[in-house]
């Protein structure tokens, strides 16, 4: 992957999708990947993480447990929400001029595909994002 770009059609796209799927069954895992691995490369405000902080978290100065991850693009917002039983609910929201006009539930596979498409498009426009995505793929 070192010399290639993520904007290539199928090969890099499938690698990116596989990297996002690997060991990422909960909101905490996705929040780590999106905020730590890709966070420096993504535009400010693109990824928002909502956390639940217990009293012990506040006393210890910890951030708390991630309960929702939102990835915002100009046309949509991708949301993963943790449920009480530890599973993840995915939602895709359509956005027009910053206002959510529709929302629908999605399977995690579809959510990941939409996210991978957005990241791939971003990498095609931004060298810093391309480098971060390359690091993610090399580490998978």
TIVO-2410 file (N, C-alpha, C; in nm, 3 decimals):
# residues 140
REC num residu      c1      c2      c3 atome chaine
REC   1      X   0.082  -0.119   0.000     N      A
REC   1      X   0.000   0.000   0.000    CA      A
REC   1      X   0.086   0.124   0.000     C      A
REC   2      X   0.213   0.111   0.030     N      A
REC   2      X   0.297   0.227   0.051    CA      A
REC   2      X   0.292   0.327  -0.063     C      A
REC   3      X   0.303   0.284  -0.187     N      A
REC   3      X   0.308   0.380  -0.296    CA      A
REC   3      X   0.174   0.406  -0.361     C      A
REC   4      X   0.071   0.330  -0.329     N      A
REC   4      X  -0.056   0.348  -0.397    CA      A
REC   4      X  -0.145   0.444  -0.320     C      A
REC   5      X  -0.249   0.491  -0.389     N      A
REC   5      X  -0.344   0.581  -0.325    CA      A
REC   5      X  -0.472   0.504  -0.297     C      A
REC   6      X  -0.550   0.553  -0.203     N      A
REC   6      X  -0.675   0.487  -0.169    CA      A
REC   6      X  -0.784   0.513  -0.270     C      A
REC   7      X  -0.758   0.599  -0.365     N      A
REC   7      X  -0.863   0.632  -0.460    CA      A
REC   7      X  -0.874   0.526  -0.570     C      A
REC   8      X  -0.789   0.425  -0.569     N      A
REC   8      X  -0.801   0.315  -0.663    CA      A
REC   8      X  -0.928   0.239  -0.638     C      A
REC   9      X  -0.985   0.176  -0.741     N      A
REC   9      X  -1.120   0.123  -0.730    CA      A
REC   9      X  -1.141   0.016  -0.624     C      A
REC  10      X  -1.103  -0.106  -0.648     N      A
REC  10      X  -1.151  -0.211  -0.558    CA      A
REC  10      X  -1.051  -0.257  -0.454     C      A
REC  11      X  -0.926  -0.273  -0.487     N      A
REC  11      X  -0.829  -0.330  -0.395    CA      A
REC  11      X  -0.817  -0.255  -0.265     C      A
REC  12      X  -0.786  -0.127  -0.270     N      A
REC  12      X  -0.768  -0.049  -0.148    CA      A
REC  12      X  -0.899  -0.034  -0.072     C      A
REC  13      X  -1.011  -0.024  -0.145     N      A
REC  13      X  -1.141  -0.011  -0.081    CA      A
REC  13      X  -1.169  -0.133   0.006     C      A
REC  14      X  -1.142  -0.253  -0.049     N      A
REC  14      X  -1.167  -0.375   0.027    CA      A
REC  14      X  -1.072  -0.385   0.147     C      A
REC  15      X  -0.948  -0.340   0.132     N      A
REC  15      X  -0.855  -0.338   0.245    CA      A
REC  15      X  -0.904  -0.245   0.354     C      A
REC  16      X  -0.951  -0.129   0.315     N      A
REC  16      X  -1.002  -0.032   0.411    CA      A
REC  16      X  -1.122  -0.089   0.485     C      A
REC  17      X  -1.215  -0.148   0.414     N      A
REC  17      X  -1.333  -0.207   0.476    CA      A
REC  17      X  -1.294  -0.318   0.572     C      A
REC  18      X  -1.200  -0.403   0.533     N      A
REC  18      X  -1.155  -0.511   0.620    CA      A
REC  18      X  -1.088  -0.456   0.746     C      A
REC  19      X  -1.009  -0.351   0.731     N      A
REC  19      X  -0.943  -0.291   0.847    CA      A
REC  19      X  -1.045  -0.233   0.944     C      A
REC  20      X  -1.150  -0.173   0.893     N      A
REC  20      X  -1.253  -0.116   0.980    CA      A
REC  20      X  -1.335  -0.225   1.049     C      A
REC  21      X  -1.352  -0.339   0.984     N      A
REC  21      X  -1.430  -0.450   1.041    CA      A
REC  21      X  -1.354  -0.523   1.151     C      A
REC  22      X  -1.224  -0.532   1.140     N      A
REC  22      X  -1.144  -0.617   1.227    CA      A
REC  22      X  -1.156  -0.577   1.373     C      A
REC  23      X  -1.202  -0.671   1.456     N      A
REC  23      X  -1.210  -0.651   1.600    CA      A
REC  23      X  -1.277  -0.522   1.640     C      A
REC  24      X  -1.378  -0.482   1.571     N      A
REC  24      X  -1.444  -0.357   1.605    CA      A
REC  24      X  -1.593  -0.384   1.624     C      A
REC  25      X  -1.626  -0.451   1.732     N      A
REC  25      X  -1.764  -0.489   1.755    CA      A
REC  25      X  -1.837  -0.395   1.849     C      A
REC  26      X  -1.768  -0.292   1.898     N      A
REC  26      X  -1.836  -0.202   1.990    CA      A
REC  26      X  -1.802  -0.056   1.961     C      A
REC  27      X  -1.880   0.032   2.020     N      A
REC  27      X  -1.864   0.175   1.997    CA      A
REC  27      X  -1.727   0.223   2.044     C      A
REC  28      X  -1.677   0.167   2.154     N      A
REC  28      X  -1.546   0.208   2.205    CA      A
REC  28      X  -1.436   0.181   2.104     C      A
REC  29      X  -1.442   0.066   2.037     N      A
REC  29      X  -1.341   0.033   1.936    CA      A
REC  29      X  -1.347   0.130   1.819     C      A
REC  30      X  -1.465   0.158   1.770     N      A
REC  30      X  -1.479   0.252   1.658    CA      A
REC  30      X  -1.434   0.391   1.698     C      A
REC  31      X  -1.465   0.432   1.821     N      A
REC  31      X  -1.425   0.565   1.863    CA      A
REC  31      X  -1.273   0.575   1.869     C      A
REC  32      X  -1.205   0.468   1.913     N      A
REC  32      X  -1.058   0.468   1.917    CA      A
REC  32      X  -1.001   0.480   1.776     C      A
REC  33      X  -1.052   0.399   1.683     N      A
REC  33      X  -1.000   0.403   1.546    CA      A
REC  33      X  -1.022   0.540   1.485     C      A
REC  34      X  -1.143   0.593   1.498     N      A
REC  34      X  -1.176   0.719   1.432    CA      A
REC  34      X  -1.112   0.840   1.500     C      A
REC  35      X  -1.094   0.835   1.630     N      A
REC  35      X  -1.037   0.953   1.697    CA      A
REC  35      X  -0.885   0.944   1.712     C      A
REC  36      X  -0.831   0.826   1.736     N      A
REC  36      X  -0.687   0.814   1.757    CA      A
REC  36      X  -0.613   0.783   1.628     C      A
REC  37      X  -0.652   0.677   1.559     N      A
REC  37      X  -0.579   0.637   1.438    CA      A
REC  37      X  -0.598   0.737   1.326     C      A
REC  38      X  -0.722   0.781   1.306     N      A
REC  38      X  -0.751   0.872   1.195    CA      A
REC  38      X  -0.775   1.015   1.239     C      A
REC  39      X  -0.785   1.038   1.368     N      A
REC  39      X  -0.824   1.168   1.419    CA      A
REC  39      X  -0.741   1.286   1.370     C      A
REC  40      X  -0.609   1.269   1.365     N      A
REC  40      X  -0.523   1.379   1.321    CA      A
REC  40      X  -0.543   1.412   1.174     C      A
REC  41      X  -0.586   1.316   1.096     N      A
REC  41      X  -0.598   1.337   0.951    CA      A
REC  41      X  -0.736   1.387   0.912     C      A
REC  42      X  -0.835   1.361   0.994     N      A
REC  42      X  -0.971   1.400   0.959    CA      A
REC  42      X  -0.993   1.547   0.993     C      A
REC  43      X  -1.076   1.613   0.915     N      A
REC  43      X  -1.106   1.755   0.943    CA      A
REC  43      X  -1.164   1.771   1.083     C      A
REC  44      X  -1.132   1.883   1.150     N      A
REC  44      X  -1.188   1.907   1.283    CA      A
REC  44      X  -1.341   1.902   1.281     C      A
REC  45      X  -1.396   1.836   1.380     N      A
REC  45      X  -1.541   1.826   1.392    CA      A
REC  45      X  -1.604   1.715   1.310     C      A
REC  46      X  -1.526   1.645   1.229     N      A
REC  46      X  -1.584   1.539   1.147    CA      A
REC  46      X  -1.628   1.421   1.234     C      A
REC  47      X  -1.551   1.391   1.339     N      A
REC  47      X  -1.585   1.281   1.429    CA      A
REC  47      X  -1.615   1.338   1.567     C      A
REC  48      X  -1.733   1.303   1.618     N      A
REC  48      X  -1.772   1.343   1.753    CA      A
REC  48      X  -1.801   1.218   1.833     C      A
REC  49      X  -1.756   1.218   1.956     N      A
REC  49      X  -1.776   1.101   2.042    CA      A
REC  49      X  -1.850   1.147   2.167     C      A
REC  50      X  -1.964   1.085   2.190     N      A
REC  50      X  -2.040   1.112   2.311    CA      A
REC  50      X  -2.003   1.007   2.414     C      A
REC  51      X  -1.974   1.051   2.535     N      A
REC  51      X  -1.930   0.959   2.640    CA      A
REC  51      X  -2.022   0.966   2.761     C      A
REC  52      X  -2.028   0.854   2.831     N      A
REC  52      X  -2.100   0.848   2.959    CA      A
REC  52      X  -1.993   0.842   3.067     C      A
REC  53      X  -1.993   0.941   3.155     N      A
REC  53      X  -1.893   0.948   3.261    CA      A
REC  53      X  -1.957   0.915   3.395     C      A
REC  54      X  -1.904   0.814   3.457     N      A
REC  54      X  -1.950   0.779   3.591    CA      A
REC  54      X  -1.884   0.873   3.692     C      A
REC  55      X  -1.930   0.866   3.814     N      A
REC  55      X  -1.868   0.946   3.920    CA      A
REC  55      X  -1.720   0.910   3.932     C      A
REC  56      X  -1.690   0.780   3.926     N      A
REC  56      X  -1.550   0.734   3.936    CA      A
REC  56      X  -1.467   0.790   3.820     C      A
REC  57      X  -1.525   0.798   3.700     N      A
REC  57      X  -1.453   0.857   3.585    CA      A
REC  57      X  -1.422   1.003   3.612     C      A
REC  58      X  -1.519   1.076   3.664     N      A
REC  58      X  -1.498   1.219   3.689    CA      A
REC  58      X  -1.391   1.240   3.797     C      A
REC  59      X  -1.397   1.161   3.904     N      A
REC  59      X  -1.300   1.175   4.012    CA      A
REC  59      X  -1.160   1.141   3.963     C      A
REC  60      X  -1.149   1.037   3.880     N      A
REC  60      X  -1.018   0.994   3.829    CA      A
REC  60      X  -0.971   1.075   3.710     C      A
REC  61      X  -1.056   1.166   3.660     N      A
REC  61      X  -1.018   1.247   3.545    CA      A
REC  61      X  -1.021   1.172   3.413     C      A
REC  62      X  -1.095   1.060   3.410     N      A
REC  62      X  -1.107   0.983   3.286    CA      A
REC  62      X  -1.218   1.040   3.199     C      A
REC  63      X  -1.207   1.014   3.068     N      A
REC  63      X  -1.305   1.065   2.973    CA      A
REC  63      X  -1.441   0.995   2.984     C      A
REC  64      X  -1.441   0.871   3.025     N      A
REC  64      X  -1.565   0.795   3.032    CA      A
REC  64      X  -1.578   0.698   2.918     C      A
REC  65      X  -1.686   0.623   2.919     N      A
REC  65      X  -1.711   0.519   2.820    CA      A
REC  65      X  -1.782   0.578   2.698     C      A
REC  66      X  -1.727   0.556   2.577     N      A
REC  66      X  -1.796   0.604   2.456    CA      A
REC  66      X  -1.931   0.532   2.440     C      A
REC  67      X  -2.036   0.609   2.414     N      A
REC  67      X  -2.168   0.551   2.393    CA      A
REC  67      X  -2.223   0.582   2.254     C      A
REC  68      X  -2.162   0.682   2.187     N      A
REC  68      X  -2.207   0.715   2.052    CA      A
REC  68      X  -2.091   0.778   1.974     C      A
REC  69      X  -2.080   0.737   1.848     N      A
REC  69      X  -1.982   0.795   1.757    CA      A
REC  69      X  -2.059   0.852   1.639     C      A
REC  70      X  -2.031   0.980   1.605     N      A
REC  70      X  -2.094   1.045   1.490    CA      A
REC  70      X  -1.985   1.091   1.394     C      A
REC  71      X  -1.999   1.051   1.268     N      A
REC  71      X  -1.909   1.095   1.162    CA      A
REC  71      X  -1.991   1.184   1.069     C      A
REC  72      X  -1.953   1.310   1.060     N      A
REC  72      X  -2.031   1.406   0.981    CA      A
REC  72      X  -1.959   1.440   0.851     C      A
REC  73      X  -2.034   1.434   0.744     N      A
REC  73      X  -1.988   1.477   0.612    CA      A
REC  73      X  -2.087   1.582   0.564     C      A
REC  74      X  -2.057   1.651   0.456     N      A
REC  74      X  -2.152   1.754   0.410    CA      A
REC  74      X  -2.293   1.701   0.380     C      A
REC  75      X  -2.304   1.577   0.333     N      A
REC  75      X  -2.435   1.524   0.294    CA      A
REC  75      X  -2.496   1.425   0.392     C      A
REC  76      X  -2.416   1.375   0.485     N      A
REC  76      X  -2.474   1.276   0.577    CA      A
REC  76      X  -2.401   1.272   0.709     C      A
REC  77      X  -2.467   1.207   0.804     N      A
REC  77      X  -2.410   1.185   0.935    CA      A
REC  77      X  -2.424   1.036   0.963     C      A
REC  78      X  -2.313   0.972   0.995     N      A
REC  78      X  -2.311   0.829   1.026    CA      A
REC  78      X  -2.301   0.814   1.177     C      A
REC  79      X  -2.394   0.741   1.237     N      A
REC  79      X  -2.400   0.733   1.382    CA      A
REC  79      X  -2.399   0.588   1.427     C      A
REC  80      X  -2.312   0.558   1.524     N      A
REC  80      X  -2.311   0.429   1.592    CA      A
REC  80      X  -2.345   0.454   1.738     C      A
REC  81      X  -2.441   0.379   1.791     N      A
REC  81      X  -2.482   0.397   1.929    CA      A
REC  81      X  -2.473   0.264   2.001     C      A
REC  82      X  -2.415   0.266   2.121     N      A
REC  82      X  -2.406   0.146   2.204    CA      A
REC  82      X  -2.542   0.120   2.267     C      A
REC  83      X  -2.581  -0.005   2.274     N      A
REC  83      X  -2.705  -0.043   2.341    CA      A
REC  83      X  -2.671  -0.101   2.478     C      A
REC  84      X  -2.770  -0.120   2.559     N      A
REC  84      X  -2.749  -0.173   2.693    CA      A
REC  84      X  -2.689  -0.312   2.697     C      A
REC  85      X  -2.713  -0.391   2.592     N      A
REC  85      X  -2.661  -0.529   2.591    CA      A
REC  85      X  -2.522  -0.539   2.526     C      A
REC  86      X  -2.461  -0.425   2.495     N      A
REC  86      X  -2.326  -0.427   2.440    CA      A
REC  86      X  -2.318  -0.432   2.289     C      A
REC  87      X  -2.432  -0.438   2.223     N      A
REC  87      X  -2.430  -0.438   2.077    CA      A
REC  87      X  -2.429  -0.295   2.025     C      A
REC  88      X  -2.426  -0.282   1.893     N      A
REC  88      X  -2.415  -0.152   1.829    CA      A
REC  88      X  -2.532  -0.132   1.734     C      A
REC  89      X  -2.594  -0.013   1.737     N      A
REC  89      X  -2.700   0.023   1.644    CA      A
REC  89      X  -2.643   0.127   1.549     C      A
REC  90      X  -2.659   0.104   1.420     N      A
REC  90      X  -2.606   0.195   1.318    CA      A
REC  90      X  -2.721   0.273   1.256     C      A
REC  91      X  -2.693   0.400   1.227     N      A
REC  91      X  -2.793   0.487   1.165    CA      A
REC  91      X  -2.724   0.578   1.063     C      A
REC  92      X  -2.791   0.601   0.952     N      A
REC  92      X  -2.742   0.692   0.849    CA      A
REC  92      X  -2.843   0.805   0.837     C      A
REC  93      X  -2.795   0.927   0.855     N      A
REC  93      X  -2.881   1.044   0.849    CA      A
REC  93      X  -2.843   1.128   0.727     C      A
REC  94      X  -2.943   1.172   0.653     N      A
REC  94      X  -2.920   1.261   0.540    CA      A
REC  94      X  -2.922   1.405   0.590     C      A
REC  95      X  -2.827   1.485   0.544     N      A
REC  95      X  -2.812   1.622   0.591    CA      A
REC  95      X  -2.817   1.718   0.472     C      A
REC  96      X  -2.892   1.827   0.487     N      A
REC  96      X  -2.896   1.934   0.388    CA      A
REC  96      X  -2.870   2.065   0.462     C      A
REC  97      X  -2.764   2.135   0.423     N      A
REC  97      X  -2.725   2.262   0.486    CA      A
REC  97      X  -2.718   2.251   0.638     C      A
REC  98      X  -2.663   2.141   0.687     N      A
REC  98      X  -2.643   2.122   0.829    CA      A
REC  98      X  -2.764   2.074   0.907     C      A
REC  99      X  -2.876   2.049   0.839     N      A
REC  99      X  -2.998   2.004   0.905    CA      A
REC  99      X  -3.027   1.859   0.865     C      A
REC 100      X  -3.051   1.772   0.964     N      A
REC 100      X  -3.086   1.633   0.935    CA      A
REC 100      X  -3.228   1.630   0.882     C      A
REC 101      X  -3.244   1.580   0.757     N      A
REC 101      X  -3.377   1.576   0.697    CA      A
REC 101      X  -3.438   1.436   0.698     C      A
REC 102      X  -3.353   1.335   0.714     N      A
REC 102      X  -3.406   1.198   0.726    CA      A
REC 102      X  -3.303   1.114   0.799     C      A
REC 103      X  -3.354   1.006   0.858     N      A
REC 103      X  -3.267   0.911   0.927    CA      A
REC 103      X  -3.323   0.772   0.908     C      A
REC 104      X  -3.230   0.679   0.896     N      A
REC 104      X  -3.273   0.540   0.881    CA      A
REC 104      X  -3.173   0.447   0.948     C      A
REC 105      X  -3.225   0.338   0.999     N      A
REC 105      X  -3.138   0.236   1.058    CA      A
REC 105      X  -3.066   0.164   0.946     C      A
REC 106      X  -2.947   0.115   0.977     N      A
REC 106      X  -2.868   0.044   0.877    CA      A
REC 106      X  -2.800  -0.074   0.944     C      A
REC 107      X  -2.770  -0.173   0.865     N      A
REC 107      X  -2.688  -0.284   0.914    CA      A
REC 107      X  -2.546  -0.231   0.929     C      A
REC 108      X  -2.471  -0.287   1.020     N      A
REC 108      X  -2.334  -0.242   1.044    CA      A
REC 108      X  -2.250  -0.253   0.916     C      A
REC 109      X  -2.272  -0.355   0.839     N      A
REC 109      X  -2.198  -0.374   0.713    CA      A
REC 109      X  -2.221  -0.257   0.617     C      A
REC 110      X  -2.346  -0.214   0.604     N      A
REC 110      X  -2.377  -0.100   0.517    CA      A
REC 110      X  -2.313   0.028   0.573     C      A
REC 111      X  -2.322   0.047   0.704     N      A
REC 111      X  -2.264   0.164   0.769    CA      A
REC 111      X  -2.114   0.170   0.742     C      A
REC 112      X  -2.047   0.055   0.755     N      A
REC 112      X  -1.903   0.049   0.729    CA      A
REC 112      X  -1.871   0.081   0.584     C      A
REC 113      X  -1.954   0.032   0.493     N      A
REC 113      X  -1.931   0.059   0.351    CA      A
REC 113      X  -1.944   0.208   0.322     C      A
REC 114      X  -2.047   0.271   0.378     N      A
REC 114      X  -2.066   0.415   0.358    CA      A
REC 114      X  -1.948   0.492   0.420     C      A
REC 115      X  -1.907   0.452   0.540     N      A
REC 115      X  -1.792   0.517   0.605    CA      A
REC 115      X  -1.665   0.500   0.521     C      A
REC 116      X  -1.641   0.379   0.473     N      A
REC 116      X  -1.522   0.355   0.391    CA      A
REC 116      X  -1.525   0.440   0.265     C      A
REC 117      X  -1.643   0.453   0.202     N      A
REC 117      X  -1.655   0.539   0.084    CA      A
REC 117      X  -1.621   0.684   0.117     C      A
REC 118      X  -1.670   0.733   0.230     N      A
REC 118      X  -1.643   0.871   0.271    CA      A
REC 118      X  -1.494   0.891   0.299     C      A
REC 119      X  -1.432   0.796   0.369     N      A
REC 119      X  -1.289   0.807   0.400    CA      A
REC 119      X  -1.205   0.799   0.274     C      A
REC 120      X  -1.248   0.713   0.182     N      A
REC 120      X  -1.177   0.699   0.055    CA      A
REC 120      X  -1.185   0.829  -0.026     C      A
REC 121      X  -1.302   0.890  -0.028     N      A
REC 121      X  -1.319   1.018  -0.099    CA      A
REC 121      X  -1.234   1.127  -0.035     C      A
REC 122      X  -1.231   1.129   0.098     N      A
REC 122      X  -1.150   1.226   0.170    CA      A
REC 122      X  -1.001   1.206   0.138     C      A
REC 123      X  -0.958   1.081   0.136     N      A
REC 123      X  -0.818   1.050   0.107    CA      A
REC 123      X  -0.781   1.091  -0.035     C      A
REC 124      X  -0.877   1.086  -0.126     N      A
REC 124      X  -0.852   1.129  -0.263    CA      A
REC 124      X  -0.828   1.278  -0.273     C      A
REC 125      X  -0.880   1.354  -0.175     N      A
REC 125      X  -0.866   1.500  -0.177    CA      A
REC 125      X  -0.758   1.551  -0.083     C      A
REC 126      X  -0.715   1.471   0.015     N      A
REC 126      X  -0.630   1.523   0.121    CA      A
REC 126      X  -0.513   1.429   0.149     C      A
REC 127      X  -0.391   1.477   0.130     N      A
REC 127      X  -0.271   1.395   0.147    CA      A
REC 127      X  -0.255   1.347   0.292     C      A
REC 128      X  -0.288   1.431   0.389     N      A
REC 128      X  -0.275   1.393   0.529    CA      A
REC 128      X  -0.370   1.278   0.563     C      A
REC 129      X  -0.492   1.284   0.512     N      A
REC 129      X  -0.588   1.177   0.534    CA      A
REC 129      X  -0.541   1.049   0.465     C      A
REC 130      X  -0.488   1.062   0.345     N      A
REC 130      X  -0.438   0.946   0.271    CA      A
REC 130      X  -0.327   0.876   0.350     C      A
REC 131      X  -0.238   0.954   0.410     N      A
REC 131      X  -0.128   0.898   0.488    CA      A
REC 131      X  -0.180   0.824   0.612     C      A
REC 132      X  -0.278   0.882   0.681     N      A
REC 132      X  -0.335   0.818   0.800    CA      A
REC 132      X  -0.407   0.689   0.765     C      A
REC 133      X  -0.481   0.690   0.656     N      A
REC 133      X  -0.550   0.569   0.613    CA      A
REC 133      X  -0.450   0.462   0.571     C      A
REC 134      X  -0.341   0.502   0.511     N      A
REC 134      X  -0.236   0.409   0.473    CA      A
REC 134      X  -0.178   0.343   0.598     C      A
REC 135      X  -0.155   0.423   0.704     N      A
REC 135      X  -0.105   0.367   0.829    CA      A
REC 135      X  -0.204   0.267   0.888     C      A
REC 136      X  -0.332   0.299   0.881     N      A
REC 136      X  -0.435   0.208   0.932    CA      A
REC 136      X  -0.430   0.076   0.857     C      A
REC 137      X  -0.419   0.081   0.725     N      A
REC 137      X  -0.417  -0.040   0.646    CA      A
REC 137      X  -0.290  -0.121   0.666     C      A
REC 138      X  -0.178  -0.053   0.681     N      A
REC 138      X  -0.052  -0.124   0.703    CA      A
REC 138      X  -0.050  -0.194   0.839     C      A
REC 139      X  -0.126  -0.141   0.934     N      A
REC 139      X  -0.128  -0.199   1.067    CA      A
REC 139      X  -0.232  -0.307   1.085     C      A
REC 140      X  -0.317  -0.329   0.983     N      A
REC 140      X  -0.426  -0.426   1.000    CA      A
REC 140      X  -0.381  -0.566   0.971     C      A
***
